[in-house]
């Protein structure tokens, strides 16, 4: 029996989401077809769209289904950059914090090759975005900005960002603001507005993998990056995946229905576990904000050892954790988030991310706390890998 503590990477599929997916599989038809079978499939998609819109306080037409968070981010950031720059060549700036998820970082670096001018916003030692630097960057020649983008909460260290404040600054300046809320979904109250677009993904909340959503203000017009049949306002062409949409809506409603109580439960488990780890390993350093932190996130650096060693040793004991974003799994390099927070290469390679979810129990965390000291001792004796 394994102990799963990597919910920020992906959380187990919920029964309601699995049931909705399987039920929708029984409906034959392409949602774009006009016959009755096609319209039956279409009804599943549109029902899901309405349910998703209700949670995010937006209109159904503002819900665009995608294949996941990465595609949503790419459409939100790339779509606005290309649309805005094509209408006015002066709009070549992208405002983005240094500690974003790689879905955003790699997208803006790719756009740099298209002529984008990247304006990096610093974060502090807790990973908190510098709101003053953000406002200064936005207010300085907003007519030259194509898009601004930021996380709602940092996916590695859990620090909750002042995303509404950042969005209001951008809105007041007439700059499209894209919010990556994938890590925050299910843990914070998320709505489309005051952002212009919001990216979320299903597998973080217990939907089947391979479905996400980009919420897009109906007055906004990012440029499509996937072309074909012109589905979903022409923003994302392709045959709509009715079963996945139904699964996403079911998982989202489940999460929102119990979010307040679940947040309180996870916060209690999180804080107890943080305290127990600090008692068991006094040299361990908690990373990220202590107060403004996602309810499910625990991130420590363990001096003198390689985080990969810790991960493998815990894995041998049947405990699944992470060294950071799953998008970097298997890549032996320091966390760019911790580097942006001011840590050196050595400390940035000693981080362990433990993330809780709806299946997590106190017994799971007892197993972690019991196994961690021995794993740390063995990893510290193995030492650090020098590149």
C-alpha positions in Angstrom: 0.0 0.0 0.0 1.6 3.3 -1.1 1.3 6.7 0.5 0.6 9.3 -2.1 1.7 12.9 -1.2 2.2 14.4 -4.6 -1.3 15.9 -5.3 0.2 19.1 -6.8 1.5 16.9 -9.6 -1.8 15.1 -10.1 -4.6 14.0 -7.8 -6.5 10.7 -8.0 -9.6 10.7 -10.2 -12.7 11.3 -8.2 -15.6 8.8 -8.3 -18.0 11.5 -9.6 -15.5 12.5 -12.4 -15.0 8.8 -13.4 -18.7 8.1 -13.4 -19.4 11.2 -15.6 -16.7 10.2 -18.0 -17.9 6.7 -18.4 -21.6 7.7 -18.8 -20.6 10.2 -21.5 -18.7 7.5 -23.4 -22.0 5.7 -24.0 -23.1 8.7 -26.2 -22.0 8.3 -29.8 -21.6 11.4 -31.9 -19.4 14.3 -32.8 -20.6 17.4 -30.9 -20.3 19.4 -34.1 -22.6 17.1 -36.1 -26.2 18.3 -36.6 -27.9 14.9 -36.3 -29.4 13.7 -33.1 -26.4 11.6 -32.0 -24.2 14.6 -32.5 -26.5 16.9 -30.7 -26.7 14.5 -27.8 -22.9 14.8 -27.5 -23.2 18.5 -27.9 -25.6 18.7 -25.0 -23.1 17.0 -22.7 -20.4 19.6 -23.6 -22.8 22.5 -23.2 -24.1 21.2 -19.9 -20.5 21.0 -18.7 -19.7 24.4 -20.0 -22.6 25.9 -18.1 -21.7 24.2 -14.9 -18.0 25.3 -15.2 -19.1 28.9 -15.9 -21.3 28.9 -12.8 -18.3 28.1 -10.6 -16.1 30.8 -12.2 -18.8 33.5 -12.2 -18.6 33.9 -16.0 -20.7 33.2 -19.1 -20.7 29.8 -20.7 -19.4 31.3 -23.9 -16.3 32.4 -21.9 -15.4 28.7 -21.2 -13.0 27.2 -23.7 -12.2 23.5 -23.2 -8.5 22.5 -23.9 -6.3 19.4 -23.5 -4.9 20.7 -20.1 -3.2 23.5 -18.3 -0.2 23.7 -20.7 -2.4 24.3 -23.7 -4.5 26.8 -21.8 -1.4 28.8 -20.8 0.0 28.7 -24.4 -3.3 29.9 -25.8 -3.7 32.6 -23.2 -0.2 34.0 -23.4 0.7 33.3 -27.1 -2.8 34.2 -28.3 -2.8 37.6 -26.7 0.8 38.3 -27.7 0.2 37.6 -31.4 -3.2 39.3 -31.5 -2.1 42.4 -29.8 1.2 42.7 -31.7 -0.3 42.1 -35.1 -2.8 45.0 -34.4 0.0 47.3 -33.1 3.7 46.4 -33.7 4.6 48.6 -30.7 3.1 46.0 -28.4 6.0 43.7 -28.0 6.5 43.5 -24.2 5.4 40.6 -22.0 5.3 41.2 -18.2 6.0 38.0 -16.3 7.4 37.1 -12.8 10.6 35.1 -12.5 9.1 32.2 -10.6 6.3 31.1 -12.9 5.5 27.6 -13.9 7.5 26.3 -16.9 4.3 26.3 -19.0 4.5 30.1 -18.9 8.3 30.4 -18.8 8.9 28.2 -21.8 6.1 29.9 -23.7 7.4 33.4 -23.2 11.0 32.3 -24.1 9.6 30.9 -27.3 7.8 34.2 -28.0 11.1 36.0 -27.4 12.3 34.4 -30.6 9.3 36.0 -32.3 10.4 39.4 -31.1 8.8 39.6 -27.6 10.6 41.8 -25.1 10.4 40.0 -21.7 10.1 42.1 -18.6 10.9 40.0 -15.6 9.2 40.8 -12.2 11.2 39.7 -9.1 9.8 37.7 -6.2 10.9 37.9 -2.6 12.4 35.3 -0.3 9.0 33.7 0.1 8.3 33.6 -3.7 5.8 36.5 -3.4 5.5 38.6 -6.6 6.8 42.2 -6.1 3.5 44.1 -6.6 5.2 47.5 -6.8 7.6 46.3 -9.5 4.5 44.8 -11.3 2.7 48.1 -11.1 5.7 50.1 -12.3 6.2 47.7 -15.3 2.5 47.9 -16.3 2.2 51.7 -15.8 5.3 52.4 -17.8 4.2 52.6 -21.4 1.2 50.2 -21.2 0.6 50.8 -24.9 3.7 48.7 -25.6 2.6 45.7 -23.6 1.1 42.7 -25.4 0.2 40.7 -22.3 0.9 40.2 -18.6 0.8 36.8 -16.9 1.2 35.5 -13.4 0.4 32.6 -11.1 -2.5 32.7 -8.6 -0.3 30.6 -6.3 3.2 29.3 -6.7 3.1 25.6 -7.7 6.4 24.7 -6.0 6.4 26.6 -2.6 2.7 27.3 -2.3 2.9 31.1 -1.8 -0.5 32.7 -2.6 -0.1 35.7 -4.9 -2.1 38.9 -4.8 -3.6 38.0 -8.2 -6.7 40.2 -8.0 -4.5 43.2 -7.2 -2.2 42.4 -10.1 -5.2 41.9 -12.4 -6.7 45.2 -11.4 -3.5 47.1 -12.2 -3.4 45.5 -15.7 -7.1 46.1 -16.3 -6.8 49.8 -15.4 -4.0 50.2 -17.9 -5.9 48.4 -20.6 -3.4 45.4 -20.6 -4.7 41.8 -21.0 -3.9 39.8 -17.9 -3.6 36.0 -18.0 -3.8 34.1 -14.7 -2.4 30.6 -14.3 -4.7 29.2 -11.6 -3.9 25.5 -12.1 -2.1 25.1 -8.7 -4.7 27.2 -6.9 -7.8 25.5 -8.2 -9.7 23.7 -5.5 -7.8 25.5 -2.8 -8.7 29.2 -3.4 -11.8 30.9 -4.7 -11.1 31.6 -8.4 -13.1 33.6 -10.9 -12.5 34.9 -14.4 -12.7 38.6 -13.5 -10.9 40.8 -12.9 -8.4 38.8 -15.1 -8.8 38.7 -18.9 -8.1 35.0 -19.1 -7.6 32.2 -16.6 -5.9 28.8 -17.2 -6.9 25.7 -15.2 -6.5 22.0 -15.6 -8.6 19.0 -14.6 -6.0 16.5 -13.3 -5.2 18.7 -10.3 -8.7 18.4 -9.0 -9.5 14.8 -9.7 -10.9 15.0 -13.3 -9.6 12.5 -15.9 -6.2 13.6 -17.2 -6.1 15.4 -20.6 -8.7 18.1 -20.1 -8.4 21.8 -19.1 -10.1 25.1 -19.5 -9.1 28.6 -20.6 -11.6 31.1 -19.4 -11.6 34.1 -21.8 -13.5 37.4 -21.3 -16.0 37.5 -24.1 -14.8 41.0 -25.1 -11.2 39.7 -25.5 -9.8 38.2 -28.8 -6.6 36.2 -28.4 -5.3 34.7 -31.6 -6.0 30.9 -32.0 -2.9 28.7 -32.0 -4.8 25.5 -33.0 -6.7 25.9 -36.3 -9.3 23.8 -38.0 -13.1 23.8 -37.6 -13.4 27.1 -35.8 -15.0 25.5 -32.7 -15.3 27.4 -29.4 -15.5 31.0 -30.7 -12.7 30.0 -33.1 -10.2 30.1 -30.2 -9.6 26.4 -30.1 -10.5 24.2 -33.1 -10.9 20.5 -32.9 -13.5 17.9 -32.0 -14.8 18.6 -28.5 -14.1 15.8 -26.0 -17.6 15.4 -24.4 -16.6 12.7 -21.8 -13.6 14.8 -20.6 -15.7 18.0 -20.3 -18.3 16.1 -18.3 -15.5 14.7 -16.0 -14.1 18.2 -15.5 -17.4 19.7 -14.6 -18.2 16.9 -12.1 -14.8 17.2 -10.4 -15.0 21.0 -10.2 -18.4 20.9 -8.6 -17.2 18.3 -6.1 -14.2 20.4 -5.2 -16.2 23.6 -4.8 -19.0 22.0 -2.8 -16.5 20.9 -0.1 -13.7 23.5 -0.5 -14.2 25.5 2.7 -14.3 22.4 5.0 -11.5 20.7 3.1 -9.3 23.7 3.2 -9.6 23.8 7.0 -8.8 20.1 7.2 -5.8 20.3 5.0 -4.5 23.4 6.7 -4.6 21.6 10.1 -2.7 18.6 8.6 -0.2 20.8 6.8 0.7 22.9 9.9 1.0 19.8 12.1 3.3 18.1 9.6 5.4 21.2 9.2 5.9 21.3 12.9 6.7 17.6 13.2 9.3 17.8 10.4 11.0 20.7 12.0 11.2 18.8 15.3 12.5 15.7 13.6 15.0 17.5 11.4 15.9 20.9 13.0 18.1 21.9 10.1 15.3 21.6 7.5 14.1 25.0 6.3 10.5 25.7 5.3 10.3 27.5 1.9 7.5 29.8 0.8 5.2 31.9 2.9 4.2 30.6 6.3 0.9 32.5 6.5 -0.2 33.0 2.9 0.3 29.5 1.7 -1.8 26.9 -0.2 -3.5 24.6 2.3 -1.9 21.5 0.8 1.7 22.6 0.2 4.8 21.8 2.3 8.2 22.6 0.9 11.4 22.1 2.8 15.1 22.3 1.8 17.3 19.8 3.6 20.9 21.0 3.9 23.7 18.8 2.8 21.7 16.3 0.6 20.4 16.0 -2.9 16.6 16.2 -3.1 16.6 13.4 -5.7 18.2 11.1 -3.1 15.5 11.9 -0.6 12.8 11.3 -3.1 14.1 7.9 -4.1 14.7 6.8 -0.5 11.1 7.7 0.4 9.9 6.0 -2.7 11.5 2.8 -1.5 9.4 3.1 1.6 6.3 3.5 -0.5 5.9 7.3 -0.1 5.5 9.4 -3.2 6.6 13.1 -3.0 8.3 15.5 -5.4 11.4 17.6 -5.8 9.3 20.4 -7.4 7.2 20.7 -10.5 6.3 17.4 -12.1 7.1 19.1 -15.5 10.8 18.9 -14.5 10.7 15.3 -13.3 13.9 13.5 -14.0 15.8 16.7 -14.8 18.7 17.2 -12.4 18.9 20.9 -12.0 18.2 23.5 -9.3 14.7 24.7 -8.9 14.3 28.0 -10.8 11.7 29.0 -8.3 14.1 28.7 -5.4 16.8 30.4 -7.4 14.4 33.3 -8.0 13.8 33.5 -4.3 17.5 34.1 -3.7 18.8 30.6 -2.8 22.1 29.4 -4.2 22.4 26.3 -6.5 23.3 23.9 -3.6 20.2 24.9 -1.5 18.0 24.9 -4.5 18.9 21.3 -5.2 17.9 20.1 -1.7 14.1 20.8 -1.8 11.3 18.4 -1.2 7.7 19.2 -2.0 5.0 17.4 -0.1 1.5 18.1 -1.3 -1.7 16.9 0.3 -5.1 16.2 -1.2 -8.6 14.8 -0.7 -7.3 11.3 -0.1 -4.6 12.3 2.4 -5.1 11.1 6.0 -3.2 11.7 9.3 -1.9 8.2 9.0 -0.3 9.0 5.6 1.6 11.9 7.2 2.6 9.7 10.2 4.3 7.4 7.8 6.1 10.3 6.1 7.3 11.8 9.4 8.5 8.4 10.6 10.4 7.7 7.4 11.9 11.1 6.8 14.7 11.2 9.4 16.3 8.0 8.2 16.0 9.0 4.6 17.6 12.4 5.3 20.5 10.7 7.2 21.2 8.4 4.3 20.8 11.1 1.7 23.1 13.4 3.7 25.7 10.7 3.9 25.5 10.3 0.2 26.2 14.0 -0.2 25.6 16.3 -3.1 26.2 15.7 -6.7 28.6 18.2 -8.2 27.9 19.1 -11.8 
